[in-house]
Amino acid sequence: MTILTRYLLRSLTGPFLFSFTLLTGLLFVNTVARQLEDWVGKGLPREIILEALVLSLPHTVAVTLPMAVLPAVLYAFGELATHSEIVAMSSSGVRPRRIFLPVLLFGAALTATTFYFNDQVLPEANHRLKNLRNSIRQKSPTFQLREQAVNRIEAEDGLGPWFLVAQTIDQDSSVMTGVTIHDMSRQGIRRTTYAERGQVALSPSFTDLHLRLYDGRTYEVESGERGTLEAVRFDRQLQVLRGIGNIFQDASSDQRSDREMSVAMLIESARERSEELDAVRADGAAGAIHAVQRALGRGASADSARAAGPSLAKSLAVPGSGVLPTDDLARTLASAARTNAARAGALSRQINQYKVEINKKMVIATACLVFVLVGVPVGIRFPRGGVSMVVAVSAVVISVYQWGLTSGEKWADRNLVDPALSMWAPSIVWFALGTLMVARLGSWIASARGGGRQEMANLLRRLAAWRIFPRRLRRREGMETAR
């Protein structure tokens, strides 16, 4: 590695680490702020909360890793051009391609790193985070109670158990009807409570279960004293089951969504869905042929219909009449066709989702190279723009890139556009623009112009005027040239 290569990489590494740390911190804090309410206050162990925070980090890193490339390249080459180091390199015989090559290799290394991270680390983190969220969500007892079933409720410290039976449970309001509670929490005492209705609520710390019962009776029997029974009628009663929310049960599942799969898993899943789709289409075609043969009174299907009796024999057409029957056969065929069409549509959309995720992993990784192509010439061309130029250009390019990916994903999921075309369209556009600017890199270095914010604004205004009023602008430029 030459001195020039080491110098360029060192100039680029510092801004990249700064922008990556800043973007990751901002996005991660935003993510944690939205999810912290679901984690804190439920009596969860610190280890579980820390694991949830750690598993939320890879999703943020997958986004900020390519995003940090563009502002780093813009700032690094803007600083080199501001201090005339680019001009000094060019005047000493260093070609623009020689300056560009180390940065391109830096982008290629980040591309490989990003792809490996998105393909191996991110899916596993998403899968574990989903299972952990399900476990945290089910820690609330209201999610575990089932209607018309014996629900065993037990505290973490061994207190209990309680057996609760309810005829109906409204999961939105947590209102129950026909409630029966068998309390086995006290040794030697058996208490049974019957209530017309009740409501489940959690304590503010999400650790205790409050049962508000209405219009009921309580029967209590002590096993040591025979012939004793205590009965109490009540209009309203509150029972507190302490320590219920402290039970943390693992709700892991092996099922994975498209964002929890690697490229190999996505390809295999897409192949399985394609085979299933072919089978559905073949089944639909075979069913249509079978129905037509039966309608025309030909083949084995017609013989079986005649043998089944008059109810099916009447669905056969009279041979030679050319008139199809108008009975349950048409409705059966239409229903089967609709079912097969719905299954085929669902399978096709699922295949497209897998293809979208495969292409998205590659597109996000190659964004590192695309941002290098865009950032190097812009940073050299407008060196006096400073930090404001870095922020403005990065915001515009990344926003347009993100909008293209999001829109392309939606269109592909709806079968409106081919997944490969919709996902790669933003990269193709910025790649073409970056290649065009890199091709003119030599003339920009040789000119050694400043390129501040005012010059950038004039350039944008000139491009807009050229696009809107091309003839008038060309005529004006021709007159100025003639003078």
C-alpha positions as CSV (number, residue, x, y, z in Angstrom):
1,M,0.0,0.0,0.0
2,T,1.5,3.3,-1.1
3,I,1.7,6.5,0.9
4,L,-1.0,8.1,-1.2
5,T,-3.4,5.2,-0.6
6,R,-2.8,5.2,3.1
7,Y,-3.3,9.0,3.3
8,L,-6.6,8.9,1.4
9,L,-8.0,6.0,3.4
10,R,-6.9,7.8,6.7
11,S,-8.6,11.0,5.5
12,L,-11.8,9.0,4.9
13,T,-11.8,6.7,7.9
14,G,-12.3,9.5,10.5
15,P,-15.3,11.1,8.9
16,F,-16.9,7.7,8.2
17,L,-16.6,6.6,11.8
18,F,-18.0,9.9,13.0
19,S,-21.0,9.9,10.6
20,F,-21.7,6.2,11.3
21,T,-21.6,6.7,15.1
22,L,-23.8,9.8,14.9
23,L,-26.4,8.3,12.6
24,T,-26.5,5.1,14.5
25,G,-26.9,6.9,17.8
26,L,-29.7,9.1,16.6
27,L,-31.7,6.3,14.9
28,F,-31.1,3.9,17.8
29,V,-32.3,6.4,20.4
30,N,-35.4,6.9,18.3
31,T,-36.1,3.2,18.0
32,V,-35.6,2.6,21.7
33,A,-37.8,5.6,22.6
34,R,-40.7,4.0,20.7
35,Q,-40.3,0.5,22.2
36,L,-39.1,1.3,25.7
37,E,-42.7,1.7,26.9
38,D,-43.4,-1.9,26.1
39,W,-40.4,-3.2,28.0
40,V,-40.1,-1.0,31.1
41,G,-42.6,-1.3,33.9
42,K,-43.5,-5.0,33.5
43,G,-41.1,-6.2,36.1
44,L,-38.8,-7.7,33.5
45,P,-35.3,-8.7,34.5
46,R,-32.6,-6.3,33.5
47,E,-31.0,-9.1,31.3
48,I,-34.2,-9.3,29.2
49,I,-34.3,-5.6,28.6
50,L,-30.6,-5.4,27.8
51,E,-31.0,-8.3,25.3
52,A,-33.9,-6.5,23.6
53,L,-31.8,-3.4,23.3
54,V,-28.9,-5.3,21.8
55,L,-31.1,-7.2,19.4
56,S,-32.7,-3.9,18.2
57,L,-29.2,-2.5,17.3
58,P,-28.5,-4.6,14.1
59,H,-31.5,-3.2,12.3
60,T,-30.2,0.3,12.9
61,V,-26.7,-0.6,11.8
62,A,-27.9,-2.2,8.6
63,V,-29.4,1.2,7.7
64,T,-26.7,3.5,8.9
65,L,-23.7,1.6,7.5
66,P,-24.3,2.5,3.9
67,M,-25.8,5.9,4.8
68,A,-22.5,6.9,6.6
69,V,-20.5,6.5,3.4
70,L,-21.9,9.5,1.5
71,P,-21.3,12.2,4.1
72,A,-17.9,10.8,4.9
73,V,-16.8,10.9,1.3
74,L,-18.3,14.3,0.7
75,Y,-16.5,15.8,3.8
76,A,-13.2,14.1,3.2
77,F,-12.8,15.1,-0.4
78,G,-14.2,18.5,0.2
79,E,-11.5,19.1,2.8
80,L,-8.8,17.8,0.4
81,A,-10.0,20.1,-2.3
82,T,-10.3,23.1,0.1
83,H,-6.7,22.8,1.1
84,S,-5.7,22.4,-2.6
85,E,-4.4,18.9,-1.9
86,I,-6.3,17.5,-4.9
87,V,-4.8,20.1,-7.2
88,A,-1.3,19.4,-5.7
89,M,-1.8,15.7,-6.4
90,S,-2.9,16.4,-10.0
91,S,-0.1,18.8,-10.7
92,S,2.5,16.2,-9.5
93,G,1.3,13.8,-12.1
94,V,-1.2,11.8,-10.1
95,R,-4.2,11.0,-12.3
96,P,-7.8,11.4,-11.1
97,R,-8.3,7.6,-11.4
98,R,-5.4,7.0,-9.0
99,I,-7.1,9.3,-6.5
100,F,-10.5,7.6,-7.0
101,L,-9.3,3.9,-6.8
102,P,-8.5,3.7,-3.1
103,V,-12.0,5.1,-2.2
104,L,-13.6,2.7,-4.6
105,L,-11.8,-0.2,-2.9
106,F,-13.0,1.2,0.4
107,G,-16.6,1.2,-0.9
108,A,-16.2,-2.3,-2.2
109,A,-15.0,-3.5,1.2
110,L,-18.0,-1.9,2.9
111,T,-20.3,-3.4,0.3
112,A,-19.0,-6.9,1.2
113,T,-19.3,-6.2,4.9
114,T,-22.8,-4.8,4.6
115,F,-24.0,-7.7,2.5
116,Y,-22.6,-10.3,5.0
117,F,-24.2,-8.3,7.9
118,N,-27.6,-8.1,6.2
119,D,-27.5,-11.8,5.1
120,Q,-26.2,-13.5,8.3
121,V,-26.4,-11.2,11.3
122,L,-29.5,-9.2,10.7
123,P,-32.0,-12.1,10.0
124,E,-30.9,-13.9,13.2
125,A,-31.2,-10.8,15.2
126,N,-34.7,-10.1,13.8
127,H,-35.8,-13.6,14.5
128,R,-34.6,-13.6,18.1
129,L,-36.1,-10.1,18.7
130,K,-39.5,-11.3,17.4
131,N,-39.5,-14.2,19.7
132,L,-38.4,-12.0,22.6
133,R,-41.2,-9.5,21.9
134,N,-43.7,-12.3,21.8
135,S,-42.5,-13.5,25.2
136,I,-42.6,-10.0,26.6
137,R,-46.1,-9.5,25.2
138,Q,-47.4,-12.8,26.6
139,K,-46.0,-11.9,30.0
140,S,-49.3,-9.9,30.5
141,P,-51.8,-12.4,32.0
142,T,-54.7,-11.0,29.9
143,F,-53.1,-12.5,26.8
144,Q,-53.0,-16.0,28.3
145,L,-56.6,-16.4,29.5
146,R,-58.8,-18.4,27.3
147,E,-62.6,-18.7,27.1
148,Q,-64.4,-21.8,28.3
149,A,-61.2,-23.4,29.4
150,V,-59.5,-24.0,32.8
151,N,-56.7,-21.4,33.0
152,R,-54.0,-22.2,35.5
153,I,-52.5,-19.1,37.1
154,E,-49.4,-19.4,39.3
155,A,-47.0,-16.8,40.7
156,E,-43.3,-16.8,40.4
157,D,-42.7,-17.4,44.1
158,G,-44.8,-20.6,44.0
159,L,-48.0,-19.0,45.5
160,G,-51.1,-20.5,44.1
161,P,-52.3,-22.0,41.9
162,W,-55.6,-20.4,40.9
163,F,-57.9,-22.0,38.4
164,L,-60.0,-19.6,36.5
165,V,-62.9,-20.5,34.1
166,A,-64.9,-17.8,32.1
167,Q,-67.6,-18.3,29.6
168,T,-66.6,-15.3,27.6
169,I,-63.6,-13.0,27.6
170,D,-63.5,-9.7,25.7
171,Q,-59.8,-9.2,24.8
172,D,-60.2,-5.5,24.2
173,S,-62.0,-4.5,27.4
174,S,-60.9,-7.6,29.5
175,V,-64.5,-8.1,30.6
176,M,-65.5,-11.7,31.6
177,T,-68.8,-13.3,32.1
178,G,-69.7,-16.5,33.9
179,V,-66.5,-16.4,36.1
180,T,-65.5,-19.3,38.4
181,I,-62.3,-19.1,40.4
182,H,-60.8,-22.0,42.4
183,D,-58.3,-20.6,44.9
184,M,-55.6,-23.1,46.1
185,S,-53.1,-20.5,47.3
186,R,-53.7,-21.2,51.1
187,Q,-52.8,-24.6,52.5
188,G,-55.7,-26.4,54.0
189,I,-58.3,-23.9,52.7
190,R,-60.3,-24.3,49.5
191,R,-62.1,-21.2,48.3
192,T,-64.4,-21.2,45.2
193,T,-65.8,-17.9,43.8
194,Y,-68.7,-17.6,41.3
195,A,-69.4,-14.3,39.7
196,E,-71.8,-13.2,37.0
197,R,-69.2,-11.0,35.4
198,G,-65.7,-9.6,36.1
199,Q,-62.9,-7.6,34.7
200,V,-59.2,-8.3,34.5
201,A,-56.7,-5.5,35.1
202,L,-53.0,-5.2,35.8
203,S,-51.3,-3.2,38.5
204,P,-49.2,-0.1,37.4
205,S,-46.0,-2.2,37.8
206,F,-47.5,-5.0,35.6
207,T,-46.7,-7.6,38.3
208,D,-50.1,-8.2,40.0
209,L,-53.4,-9.3,38.5
210,H,-56.5,-7.5,39.8
211,L,-59.8,-9.4,39.4
212,R,-62.9,-7.2,39.9
213,L,-65.9,-9.4,40.3
214,Y,-69.6,-8.4,40.4
215,D,-72.8,-10.2,41.6
216,G,-71.3,-13.4,43.0
217,R,-70.8,-15.8,45.8
218,T,-67.8,-17.2,47.6
219,Y,-67.6,-20.6,49.3
220,E,-64.7,-21.4,51.7
221,V,-64.0,-24.8,53.2
222,E,-61.3,-25.8,55.7
223,S,-60.0,-29.3,55.2
224,G,-59.2,-29.7,58.9
225,E,-62.8,-29.0,60.1
226,R,-65.5,-31.3,58.8
227,G,-69.0,-30.0,58.3
228,T,-67.9,-26.3,58.1
229,L,-68.8,-24.2,55.1
230,E,-68.6,-20.4,54.9
231,A,-70.7,-18.7,52.2
232,V,-70.6,-15.0,51.3
233,R,-72.6,-13.1,48.8
234,F,-71.2,-9.9,47.3
235,D,-72.1,-7.2,44.8
236,R,-68.5,-6.2,44.2
237,Q,-65.3,-7.9,45.2
238,L,-61.6,-7.3,44.4
239,Q,-59.2,-10.2,44.3
240,V,-55.5,-9.5,43.9
241,L,-53.2,-12.2,42.6
242,R,-49.7,-11.1,43.4
243,G,-46.6,-11.9,41.4
244,I,-48.4,-13.1,38.3
245,G,-46.7,-10.7,35.9
246,N,-43.3,-11.8,37.1
247,I,-43.6,-15.1,35.2
248,F,-41.6,-14.8,32.0
249,Q,-42.2,-17.6,29.6
250,D,-40.2,-18.3,26.5
251,A,-42.5,-18.0,23.5
252,S,-40.0,-18.9,20.8
253,S,-41.1,-20.1,17.4
254,D,-39.2,-21.5,14.4
255,Q,-41.4,-19.7,11.9
256,R,-39.6,-17.0,10.0
257,S,-40.8,-14.1,8.0
258,D,-38.9,-12.8,4.9
259,R,-36.9,-10.4,7.0
260,E,-35.7,-13.2,9.2
261,M,-34.2,-15.2,6.4
262,S,-30.8,-15.3,4.7
263,V,-30.5,-15.2,1.0
264,A,-30.1,-19.0,0.9
265,M,-33.3,-19.4,2.9
266,L,-35.2,-16.9,0.7
267,I,-34.1,-18.7,-2.4
268,E,-35.2,-22.1,-1.0
269,S,-38.5,-20.7,0.2
270,A,-39.1,-19.0,-3.2
271,R,-38.4,-22.3,-4.9
272,E,-40.9,-24.2,-2.7
273,R,-43.6,-21.6,-3.3
274,S,-43.0,-21.8,-7.0
275,E,-43.4,-25.6,-7.0
276,E,-46.6,-25.1,-4.9
277,L,-47.8,-22.5,-7.4
278,D,-47.2,-24.9,-10.3
279,A,-49.1,-27.6,-8.5
280,V,-52.1,-25.2,-7.9
281,R,-52.1,-24.2,-11.6
282,A,-51.9,-27.9,-12.7
283,D,-54.7,-28.8,-10.3
284,G,-56.9,-26.0,-11.7
285,A,-56.2,-27.1,-15.2
286,A,-57.0,-30.7,-14.4
287,G,-60.2,-29.7,-12.6
288,A,-61.3,-27.7,-15.6
289,I,-60.7,-30.6,-18.0
290,H,-62.5,-32.9,-15.6
291,A,-65.5,-30.5,-15.4
292,V,-65.7,-30.1,-19.2
293,Q,-65.6,-33.8,-19.8
294,R,-68.3,-34.3,-17.3
295,A,-70.4,-31.5,-18.8
296,L,-70.1,-33.0,-22.3
297,G,-71.0,-36.5,-21.0
298,R,-67.7,-38.1,-22.0
299,G,-64.9,-39.9,-20.2
300,A,-64.7,-41.7,-16.9
301,S,-66.0,-38.7,-15.0
302,A,-69.3,-38.9,-16.9
303,D,-69.6,-42.6,-16.1
304,S,-69.1,-42.1,-12.4
305,A,-71.7,-39.3,-12.4
306,R,-74.3,-41.6,-14.0
307,A,-73.5,-44.4,-11.6
308,A,-73.9,-42.0,-8.6
309,G,-77.6,-41.5,-9.3
310,P,-80.0,-39.1,-10.8
311,S,-78.8,-36.1,-8.7
312,L,-75.5,-36.2,-10.5
313,A,-76.6,-37.7,-13.8
314,K,-78.8,-34.7,-14.4
315,S,-75.6,-32.6,-14.6
316,L,-74.5,-34.4,-17.8
317,A,-75.2,-32.9,-21.2
318,V,-77.2,-34.8,-23.7
319,P,-74.7,-36.3,-26.2
320,G,-75.0,-34.5,-29.6
321,S,-77.2,-31.7,-28.3
322,G,-74.3,-29.3,-27.8
323,V,-76.1,-27.7,-24.8
324,L,-74.2,-27.6,-21.5
325,P,-76.1,-28.2,-18.2
326,T,-77.1,-25.3,-16.0
327,D,-77.0,-26.9,-12.5
328,D,-74.5,-27.2,-9.6
329,L,-71.7,-28.1,-12.0
330,A,-71.2,-24.5,-13.1
331,R,-71.2,-23.3,-9.5
332,T,-68.8,-26.0,-8.4
333,L,-66.4,-25.2,-11.3
334,A,-66.6,-21.4,-10.6
335,S,-66.0,-22.0,-6.9
336,A,-63.0,-24.2,-7.5
337,A,-61.6,-21.7,-10.1
338,R,-61.9,-18.8,-7.6
339,T,-60.2,-20.9,-4.8
340,N,-57.3,-21.8,-7.1
341,A,-57.0,-18.2,-8.3
342,A,-56.9,-16.9,-4.7
343,R,-54.2,-19.5,-3.8
344,A,-52.2,-18.7,-6.9
345,G,-52.4,-15.0,-6.2
346,A,-51.3,-15.5,-2.6
347,L,-48.4,-17.7,-3.6
348,S,-47.3,-15.3,-6.3
349,R,-47.3,-12.4,-3.9
350,Q,-45.3,-14.4,-1.4
351,I,-42.7,-15.3,-4.1
352,N,-42.4,-11.6,-5.0
353,Q,-41.9,-10.7,-1.3
354,Y,-39.0,-13.2,-1.2
355,K,-37.5,-11.8,-4.4
356,V,-37.9,-8.3,-3.1
357,E,-36.0,-9.2,0.1
358,I,-33.2,-10.9,-1.9
359,N,-32.7,-7.9,-4.1
360,K,-33.1,-5.4,-1.2
361,K,-30.2,-7.1,0.6
362,M,-28.0,-6.6,-2.5
363,V,-29.2,-3.1,-3.3
364,I,-28.5,-1.8,0.3
365,A,-25.0,-3.4,0.2
366,T,-24.2,-1.9,-3.3
367,A,-25.3,1.5,-2.1
368,C,-21.9,1.9,-0.5
369,L,-20.3,1.8,-4.0
370,V,-23.0,4.1,-5.5
371,F,-22.5,6.7,-2.8
372,V,-18.7,6.6,-3.4
373,L,-19.4,7.3,-7.1
374,V,-21.6,10.3,-6.3
375,G,-19.7,11.6,-3.3
376,V,-16.2,11.9,-4.7
377,P,-16.9,14.2,-7.7
378,V,-19.4,16.3,-5.7
379,G,-16.9,16.8,-2.9
380,I,-14.2,17.8,-5.3
381,R,-16.5,20.1,-7.4
382,F,-17.9,22.0,-4.4
383,P,-15.2,22.1,-1.8
384,R,-16.2,25.4,-0.2
385,G,-19.7,24.2,0.6
386,G,-18.6,23.0,4.0
387,V,-20.7,21.0,6.4
388,S,-23.9,22.5,5.1
389,M,-23.2,21.2,1.6
390,V,-22.4,17.7,3.1
391,V,-25.7,17.7,5.0
392,A,-27.8,19.0,2.1
393,V,-26.4,16.7,-0.5
394,S,-26.5,13.7,1.8
395,A,-30.1,14.4,2.8
396,V,-31.3,14.8,-0.8
397,V,-29.5,11.7,-2.2
398,I,-30.4,9.4,0.7
399,S,-34.0,10.6,0.8
400,V,-34.5,10.0,-2.9
401,Y,-32.7,6.6,-2.6
402,Q,-34.9,5.6,0.3
403,W,-38.1,6.7,-1.4
404,G,-37.2,4.7,-4.5
405,L,-36.5,1.6,-2.4
406,T,-39.8,2.0,-0.4
407,S,-41.9,2.7,-3.4
408,G,-40.3,-0.2,-5.4
409,E,-40.9,-2.6,-2.6
410,K,-44.6,-1.7,-2.4
411,W,-45.0,-1.9,-6.1
412,A,-43.3,-5.3,-6.3
413,D,-45.3,-6.7,-3.4
414,R,-48.5,-5.8,-5.3
415,N,-47.3,-7.6,-8.5
416,L,-47.2,-4.2,-10.3
417,V,-43.5,-4.2,-11.2
418,D,-40.9,-6.9,-11.5
419,P,-39.0,-7.1,-8.1
420,A,-35.5,-6.8,-9.6
421,L,-36.4,-3.8,-11.7
422,S,-38.3,-1.9,-8.9
423,M,-35.6,-2.5,-6.3
424,W,-32.6,-1.7,-8.5
425,A,-34.1,1.4,-10.2
426,P,-32.7,3.9,-7.6
427,S,-29.2,2.3,-7.8
428,I,-29.2,2.4,-11.6
429,V,-30.2,6.1,-11.7
430,W,-27.6,7.2,-9.1
431,F,-24.9,4.9,-10.6
432,A,-25.4,6.5,-14.0
433,L,-25.2,10.0,-12.6
434,G,-22.2,9.1,-10.5
435,T,-20.4,7.5,-13.5
436,L,-21.0,10.6,-15.6
437,M,-19.6,12.9,-12.9
438,V,-16.6,10.6,-12.4
439,A,-15.9,10.7,-16.1
440,R,-15.6,14.5,-15.9
441,L,-13.5,14.4,-12.8
442,G,-10.2,15.2,-14.6
443,S,-11.5,18.5,-16.0
444,W,-12.8,19.6,-12.6
445,I,-9.5,18.9,-10.9
446,A,-7.6,20.7,-13.6
447,S,-9.9,23.8,-13.4
448,A,-9.3,24.2,-9.6
449,R,-12.4,26.3,-9.1
450,G,-13.8,26.9,-5.7
451,G,-17.4,25.7,-5.9
452,G,-19.1,27.2,-2.9
453,R,-22.8,27.2,-2.0
454,Q,-23.5,30.2,-4.3
455,E,-22.0,28.3,-7.2
456,M,-24.0,25.2,-6.4
457,A,-27.2,27.3,-6.3
458,N,-26.3,29.0,-9.6
459,L,-25.7,25.5,-11.2
460,L,-29.0,24.2,-10.0
461,R,-30.8,27.4,-11.2
462,R,-29.0,27.1,-14.6
463,L,-30.0,23.4,-15.0
464,A,-33.6,24.2,-14.1
465,A,-33.7,27.1,-16.6
466,W,-32.1,24.9,-19.3
467,R,-34.8,22.3,-18.8
468,I,-37.8,24.7,-18.6
469,F,-36.7,27.3,-21.2
470,P,-34.1,25.6,-23.3
471,R,-34.7,27.5,-26.6
472,R,-34.6,31.0,-24.9
473,L,-31.5,30.1,-22.9
474,R,-29.7,28.7,-26.0
475,R,-30.6,31.8,-28.0
476,R,-29.2,34.0,-25.2
477,E,-26.0,32.0,-25.0
478,G,-25.6,32.2,-28.7
479,M,-25.9,36.0,-28.6
480,E,-23.4,36.2,-25.8
481,T,-21.0,34.0,-27.8
482,A,-21.4,36.2,-30.9
483,R,-20.5,39.3,-28.9
